[in-house]
């Protein structure tokens, strides 16, 4: 996970008011928590065999002496009940358009209706169209084009009407 991707996740948590956001890619994961005072906590974890110091992002690190409690994955809606996360129904590769060089199916800020194709997840050489289930405005894209995604990983945040 790059520093730029982590910054995007921090911005998403700030903009949407989500109290906690956790993203996992393979053995690596990042968890961003907002405290009552609005400070953010960033926790990066890596496999023990490849453990390295997390990149400095200006966010407060977790206290070394206090283990993190097990948390449930982010829910479909954070503190804002109008914000819906579109999650990947399968493991595969995320594509924002139908072909390289083609415009993306949707852009941040675009209004969508149920049934509108948001992206494609390629899995086992099959192209699976992921459609919007709610009407609203695409508030953020949470995955980079060509990136592998896990089952249940958040792909888009849509602010429903």
C-alpha positions as CSV (number, residue, x, y, z in Angstrom):
1,X,0.0,0.0,0.0
2,X,1.5,3.3,-1.0
3,X,1.6,6.5,1.1
4,X,-0.8,8.1,-1.5
5,X,-3.3,5.4,-1.0
6,X,-3.1,5.8,2.7
7,X,-3.6,9.5,2.4
8,X,-6.7,8.9,0.3
9,X,-8.1,6.6,3.0
10,X,-7.4,9.2,5.7
11,X,-9.2,11.9,3.6
12,X,-12.1,9.5,3.1
13,X,-12.4,8.9,6.8
14,X,-12.3,12.7,7.4
15,X,-14.8,13.6,4.7
16,X,-17.3,11.0,5.5
17,X,-17.1,11.1,9.3
18,X,-16.5,7.4,9.5
19,X,-15.1,6.6,13.0
20,X,-13.0,3.6,11.9
21,X,-11.8,2.3,8.5
22,X,-9.8,-0.9,7.9
23,X,-8.5,-2.1,4.6
24,X,-6.7,-5.3,4.1
25,X,-4.7,-6.4,1.1
26,X,-3.3,-9.9,1.5
27,X,-1.2,-9.9,4.7
28,X,-1.0,-6.1,4.9
29,X,-3.6,-4.0,6.4
30,X,-4.2,-0.4,7.5
31,X,-6.7,0.8,10.2
32,X,-7.6,4.4,10.6
33,X,-9.5,5.5,13.7
34,X,-10.9,8.9,14.6
35,X,-11.0,9.8,18.2
36,X,-13.6,12.0,19.9
37,X,-11.3,15.1,19.6
38,X,-11.0,14.5,15.8
39,X,-7.5,13.1,15.9
40,X,-6.7,10.1,13.7
41,X,-4.9,7.0,14.5
42,X,-3.2,5.0,11.7
43,X,-2.1,1.4,12.3
44,X,-0.3,-0.5,9.6
45,X,0.3,-4.2,10.0
46,X,2.5,-6.5,8.0
47,X,3.4,-10.2,8.3
48,X,6.0,-10.9,11.0
49,X,8.5,-12.2,8.5
50,X,8.4,-8.9,6.6
51,X,7.8,-6.5,9.5
52,X,9.0,-3.0,8.9
53,X,8.4,0.4,10.4
54,X,5.2,2.0,8.9
55,X,5.7,5.1,6.8
56,X,5.3,8.3,8.7
57,X,2.1,10.0,7.7
58,X,1.7,12.6,10.4
59,X,-1.0,10.6,12.2
60,X,-0.6,9.5,15.8
61,X,0.7,5.9,16.0
62,X,-1.0,3.3,18.3
63,X,0.5,3.0,21.8
64,X,3.0,0.1,21.8
65,X,1.9,-1.2,25.2
66,X,-1.9,-1.4,24.4
67,X,-2.9,-4.2,22.1
68,X,-5.6,-3.4,19.6
69,X,-9.0,-5.0,20.4
70,X,-10.5,-7.1,17.7
71,X,-12.9,-5.0,15.6
72,X,-15.7,-5.9,13.3
73,X,-15.2,-4.9,9.6
74,X,-16.6,-1.5,8.7
75,X,-20.4,-1.6,8.4
76,X,-22.3,-0.7,5.3
77,X,-23.0,2.8,6.6
78,X,-20.8,4.8,9.0
79,X,-22.1,7.5,11.3
80,X,-23.9,9.0,8.2
81,X,-26.8,6.6,7.3
82,X,-26.9,8.1,3.8
83,X,-23.4,6.9,3.0
84,X,-23.4,3.3,1.5
85,X,-20.2,1.3,0.8
86,X,-20.3,-0.8,-2.4
87,X,-18.3,-4.0,-1.6
88,X,-16.7,-6.6,-3.8
89,X,-18.8,-9.7,-4.0
90,X,-15.8,-11.8,-5.2
91,X,-12.0,-11.9,-5.1
92,X,-10.5,-10.6,-8.3
93,X,-9.0,-7.6,-10.1
94,X,-10.7,-4.2,-10.1
95,X,-11.2,-2.4,-13.4
96,X,-12.8,1.0,-13.7
97,X,-13.5,0.7,-17.4
98,X,-14.4,-1.9,-20.0
99,X,-11.0,-1.6,-21.8
100,X,-7.6,0.1,-21.3
101,X,-7.9,3.7,-22.5
102,X,-11.7,3.7,-22.2
103,X,-13.4,6.2,-19.9
104,X,-14.3,4.9,-16.4
105,X,-17.8,3.6,-15.9
106,X,-18.3,6.2,-13.1
107,X,-16.4,9.2,-11.7
108,X,-16.4,10.7,-8.2
109,X,-19.2,13.3,-8.0
110,X,-21.4,11.5,-10.6
111,X,-25.0,10.6,-9.9
112,X,-25.9,6.9,-10.3
113,X,-29.1,4.9,-10.3
114,X,-29.6,1.2,-9.3
115,X,-28.3,-1.0,-12.0
116,X,-25.6,1.4,-13.2
117,X,-22.4,-0.4,-13.8
118,X,-19.7,0.9,-11.5
119,X,-16.8,-1.3,-12.3
120,X,-15.7,-4.8,-13.4
121,X,-14.1,-7.4,-11.2
122,X,-12.1,-10.0,-13.2
123,X,-12.1,-13.4,-11.5
124,X,-10.9,-16.6,-13.2
125,X,-10.9,-14.9,-16.6
126,X,-14.6,-13.9,-16.2
127,X,-15.5,-10.2,-16.2
128,X,-18.1,-9.5,-13.5
129,X,-20.0,-6.2,-13.7
130,X,-20.6,-4.6,-10.3
131,X,-23.7,-2.5,-10.3
132,X,-25.1,0.2,-8.0
133,X,-27.8,-1.0,-5.7
134,X,-28.8,2.5,-4.5
135,X,-29.3,5.8,-6.2
136,X,-27.0,8.6,-5.2
137,X,-23.7,10.4,-5.8
138,X,-20.4,8.6,-6.0
139,X,-18.6,10.2,-3.1
140,X,-15.3,8.3,-3.4
141,X,-13.5,5.5,-5.3
142,X,-11.6,3.3,-2.7
143,X,-9.7,1.1,-5.1
144,X,-7.1,1.8,-7.8
145,X,-7.5,0.5,-11.3
146,X,-5.9,-2.9,-11.8
147,X,-5.7,-3.5,-8.1
148,X,-6.5,-7.0,-6.6
149,X,-9.5,-6.9,-4.3
150,X,-10.7,-9.2,-1.6
151,X,-14.2,-10.5,-0.9
152,X,-16.1,-7.8,1.0
153,X,-13.5,-5.1,0.3
154,X,-15.1,-1.6,-0.1
155,X,-14.9,-0.3,-3.7
156,X,-17.0,2.9,-3.7
157,X,-18.8,5.1,-1.2
158,X,-22.2,6.4,-2.5
159,X,-24.2,9.1,-0.7
160,X,-27.8,8.0,-1.2
161,X,-30.7,10.5,-1.5
